Amino acid sequence: MAKTVRFHEIGGPEVLRLEDVEPGEPGTGEVLLRVDAIGINRAEVLFRSGQYIEEPRLPARLGAEAAGIVEAAGPGVSGFDVGDHVSVLPAFSQNDYGVYAERAVVPAAALLHRPDGVDAVTGAAVWMPYLTAYGAMVEVGGIRPGDTAVINAASSSVGLAAIHTANRLGATPIAVTRTEAKKQRLLDEGAAEVVVSDDQDVTAVILELTGGKGTEYVFDAVAGPGVVDLARAVAADGTLFLWGAQSGQPTPFPGFELGMPALNMRTYTVHEITRSPERLRRASAFVTSGLRTGAFRAVVDTVFPLDEIALAHKHMESNTQVGKIVVTTREL
């Protein structure tokens, strides 16, 4: 048996239960992991509260990011052996697998070997943010040196990874945050400029910073009605990426309201990378090289023990964190 987080009803953090569950044996293409650390993702908060793109099958598990050690491999698994130190990537439905547990079965296709020197907490925190940023900026967006990238919800783990990635690619990251509280931290993390949306006109500031032409890219984790103001600040033929929906509100297509400008607008999730072996190969090489040179690093806000999983979710919902929230299953 393994301590496993499940929920039997939709609701707030209080519905999370730590239960003894048999993880089972790995099937074809699967491995059994001893889970050491878990990366908390806002998608899990949405899944638990019934606001995600798929409905939970109750009782439901949670979690798609982790670091651990391979305990057993099922038939057809190659490249991973018992004792290997690995990271789990978000490449599957939480209705099929979940890593909020001491031990868990996951598909081998969702694993990466942890590079030398990457501990469990880092291994659980670093991959999803940087794979997300790389995929949208490089694989899909084709961002170039000299381009400008506006990043809102910039203090999230993905937002920080996007700032670091833009700098590494020679682009100019402009961070958007709601209050002054995180402004200096975002500047310290490499933002060229920080726009405080509660106090400033986001559109006007971006246009001023870009000499009136607008930004080539917006990476929007909030969505909702605010996309209209962001779209006003996009340069001709620029792209507004929607990679999150933190607002929880309907998101309009602003093109008609703005007079049908030359605006590209698309959704994006990290699954575009993690479910494509060739894209994942390139992305993991990019992130690994950034870790090796020091250009990239895990920004960890708080580490909670597994028995405080509800507190970890409450902290995520507080929106006060900077970087990744991590949960550990044992003392590391």
C-alpha positions, 0 to 999 in steps of 0.5 A: 500500500502507498499513501495516495491523495484522492478526492471523492467529490468536487470542491476546495482543498478540503476534499483532498484525502490521504488514503492507503491505496495499492498502486498495482503492477506496471502494465505494458509501457508503464513503470512503477515509481517511488515518488520523492517529490511532486510539482503542484500545477494550477491545472490540478486545482482546476481539476479538483474544483471541476473547472478543468477541460475534462471532468474527474472520474471519482474517486479521482487522483491528482498530479502529473509532475514528479521526481522519483526512482524506478522500482519496476518496469512493465513489458515493452519498456526500454531505456528505463531500468530499476534504480533510475532517477527520473522526472515525470512530465505532464503527458497524460490525463489525470483520469488515467494516472496520478502522482500525488502518492508515495508510489505510482504507476505512470507511462514510461513515455512521460519520463525523462532521466534526471540530469546529473546534479538535479535533485528530486525537488528540482526534478519535480519543479523544473520541467513543466515550466521550461517545456511550456515556455520552450514549446510556445516560444520556440517550437510554435512561436518561432521567437527571434532575437530582438522580439518582445514577449509580454508575459502575464501571471509572470510570477508563476513558475511558467511565467518565470521560465518564460522570462528566463527563456526569452532572455536566453533567446535574445528577446525582451521579456515584459512582465505583467503582474497584478500588484507592486508586491512582486515587481522587484522580484520579477526584475531580479529574475530578468524582466526588462520591464514590469507592468503593474496591471492594478495601477497602470494601463497595460495596453498604453505601457506596452505600446510606449515600451515598444515605440508604438508598434506593439509586441510580437508575442503575448503569453497569457495565463489568465485569459478572460475579458482581459485578452481585449486589452492585451490584443490592442498591444499586439503588433501586426501579425503578432501572436497572442498565446493563451496557455492558461485560464486563471480568470475562470471567465469566458474568453472572447475573440477580440478581433472583431471588436478591434476592427479585425487587425492582423492578429494571431490568437491560439491556445497552447498546452505543454502536451504539444511538447510532451506528447510528441517524441521528436519535439520532446527530444529537442525541448529536453535538450534545450532545457538540459543545456540551460540547466547545465549553463545556469541560464535555467533553474528551478524557482521553488516557492515553498515545499510542503510534506505530503500530509499537508497537500490541502495547505499546498493547494490553498497556497496555490489558490492564494496567488501569493507564491513566486515560482513552483510549489513542491510537495515531498513524500519523505524527508530529502 
